[in-house]
Amino acid sequence: MSNKLCIVRNKEPFEYTLSIISGKWNLKIIYVLVCMGTVRYNILKKNIEGITHKMLSSQLKQLEQKNIVIRKEYPQIPPKVEYSLSKKGESLIPLVQSICDWGMEHLEGIK
């Protein structure tokens, strides 16, 4: 049986996508932003169990550099910062949905 994914000879697109969603936290951050939309830093942290302040800050900076996340800072005291998905980040929504669908389908067999 031939797998149509193997038809792609150039692994670069696959590797690029993995560089964005791989790791313990990136996909979780993206998932929360997909589900909640624009959120402040503390809300984001509360919705990602086990992530440290340092790790969340680091991952958000990386996702911002890759143009997946938008950081909006408001000039006020105390400082207010909000995070949301960029257009490029929003294009990951079908991927996140597919992962959720796969989990729902196969979670039944585990329970």
C-alpha positions in Angstrom: 0.0 0.0 0.0 1.5 3.3 -1.0 1.2 6.3 1.3 0.4 9.6 -0.6 2.4 11.5 2.1 5.6 9.8 0.8 5.1 11.3 -2.6 6.5 14.6 -1.2 10.2 14.3 -1.9 11.1 17.6 -0.3 11.1 17.2 3.5 11.6 20.9 4.1 7.9 21.9 4.5 7.4 19.0 7.0 10.5 20.0 8.9 9.5 23.7 8.9 6.0 22.9 10.3 7.6 20.7 13.0 9.9 23.5 14.0 6.9 25.6 14.8 4.6 23.1 16.6 7.2 20.8 18.1 8.4 20.9 21.7 6.4 20.5 24.9 4.8 23.9 24.9 4.4 25.5 21.4 1.3 23.5 20.4 -0.3 24.0 23.8 0.2 27.8 23.5 -1.3 27.7 20.0 -4.2 25.6 21.2 -5.1 28.0 24.0 -4.9 31.0 21.6 -7.1 29.1 19.1 -9.7 28.4 21.8 -9.6 31.7 23.7 -8.6 34.2 21.1 -6.7 37.3 22.4 -5.6 36.8 26.0 -3.4 38.5 28.5 -0.2 36.8 29.7 -1.6 35.6 33.1 -4.6 34.0 31.5 -2.4 32.2 29.0 -0.2 30.9 31.8 -3.2 29.8 33.9 -4.5 27.7 31.0 -1.2 25.9 30.4 -0.6 23.6 33.3 2.9 23.2 34.5 4.6 25.9 32.3 7.0 28.2 34.1 7.1 32.0 33.7 10.5 31.7 32.0 9.4 29.0 29.6 6.2 30.7 28.6 8.0 34.0 28.0 10.7 32.2 25.9 8.2 30.2 23.8 6.1 33.3 23.2 9.1 35.2 22.0 10.0 32.4 19.6 6.5 32.1 18.3 6.4 35.9 17.8 9.7 35.8 15.9 8.2 33.1 13.6 5.2 35.4 13.1 2.8 32.9 14.7 1.8 35.0 17.7 1.2 38.7 17.9 2.2 40.5 21.1 0.4 43.8 21.7 1.6 46.0 24.5 -0.5 48.9 25.8 1.4 51.9 27.2 -0.2 52.1 30.6 0.6 51.4 34.3 0.5 48.6 35.2 1.6 47.3 31.8 -0.9 45.4 29.8 0.2 42.9 27.2 -2.1 40.7 25.1 -1.3 37.8 22.8 -3.2 36.5 19.8 -2.6 34.5 16.7 -1.3 36.2 13.6 -2.9 35.4 10.2 -0.1 32.9 9.8 -0.9 31.4 13.2 -4.6 31.2 12.4 -3.6 29.1 9.4 -2.7 26.4 11.9 -6.3 26.1 13.1 -7.2 23.2 10.8 -4.1 21.4 12.0 -5.1 21.9 15.6 -8.6 20.8 14.8 -7.3 17.7 13.1 -5.2 16.8 16.1 -8.3 17.3 18.4 -10.5 15.2 16.0 -7.9 12.4 16.0 -7.7 12.4 19.8 -11.5 12.3 20.1 -11.7 9.4 17.8 -9.0 7.4 19.5 -9.6 8.4 23.1 -12.8 6.3 23.0 -10.8 3.2 22.7 -8.6 4.1 25.7 -11.5 4.7 28.0 
